[in-house]
Amino acid sequence: MNILERIVRDKRKEVDLKKELTPVSLLERFPLFERKTNSLAEKLKQVGSSGIIAEHKRRSPSRSVINQSLSVQEVALGYQNAGVAGMSVLTDLKYFGGSLEDVLSVRASVQLPILRKEFIIDPFQILEAKAYGADVILLIAAILSRSEIKSLSETAKDLGLDVLLEVHNEAELQKSLMPSLDMLGVNNRDLKTFEVSLDTSRSLSEQIPDDFVKVSESGISNVDAIQDLRSYGYKGFLVGEHFMKTENPGKKASEFIKALNS
Ligand SMILES: O=P(O)(O)OC[C@@H](O)[C@@H](O)c1c[nH]c2ccccc12
């Protein structure tokens, strides 16, 4: 069993348990459930957007410690001041050390569009995302069938959330294209082997129709890479470790965006 299969197996158990404990009717009564969401796709399309989607990530299966010592609010404020287009918040606890409460804290601290970074396999997790203040959900093509992608993305759209669909190869891309997606993310990291190559974004770019906002994810650690990926049509750049592994992720992001604009 590869790591992705293990994560999904554990996620199924976690979600089934949570569904027993929390009725949907309760989530729908959370104060944040009614709010108007903030579109990341629209933000990325604006001229002059930095395109940076900065991630909060304490640890990962490929790197046991990234940053465990900062408060998520502090990181969020630093990112917002730096001029990022949006923020991604990992909510998986077992493998990434995150939680839905992290989304709630970020929502209370900044106005940025917030992506709930999670292994979504059930509509319940999309209701949670809305209830805790997220604006965008991630769907990962490697763990979902076409019909699951369709029903989950339609659920998200009905709630006013943006959908970022993540692919890693051509087969995943071809099986996933449908109008209920807003952004197409190409993960440069193979979630089964952890190998990273920006060539994945370069080679898949021309197969992504222009009606989707293109996002390149993972392994981005320099400004030149972004300039290069822009020439392939990418408008969003998901950056985690390069910022989070420093003592001051907001400062790192600020320097990065300044270099991008100079
Ligand atoms: O830390 P990096 O290499 O900059 O990567 C960030 C982000 O792309 C990565 O965390 C990620 C992309 N897709 C995911 C799916 C699940 C968990 C994590 C991810």
The ligand as an ORCA input file, in Angstrom:
! r2SCAN-3c Opt
* xyz 0 1
  O       5.723     22.526      0.266
  P       5.687     22.639     -1.222
  O       6.627     21.712     -1.917
  O       5.870     24.067     -1.667
  O       4.218     22.187     -1.688
  C       3.050     22.873     -1.280
  C       1.789     22.109     -1.754
  O       1.770     22.123     -3.141
  C       1.769     20.680     -1.212
  O       1.719     20.754      0.174
  C       0.604     19.841     -1.733
  C       0.120     19.827     -2.997
  N      -0.919     18.972     -3.114
  C      -1.146     18.408     -1.918
  C      -2.138     17.488     -1.531
  C      -2.165     17.109     -0.231
  C      -1.239     17.598      0.687
  C      -0.255     18.504      0.322
  C      -0.215     18.919     -0.983
*
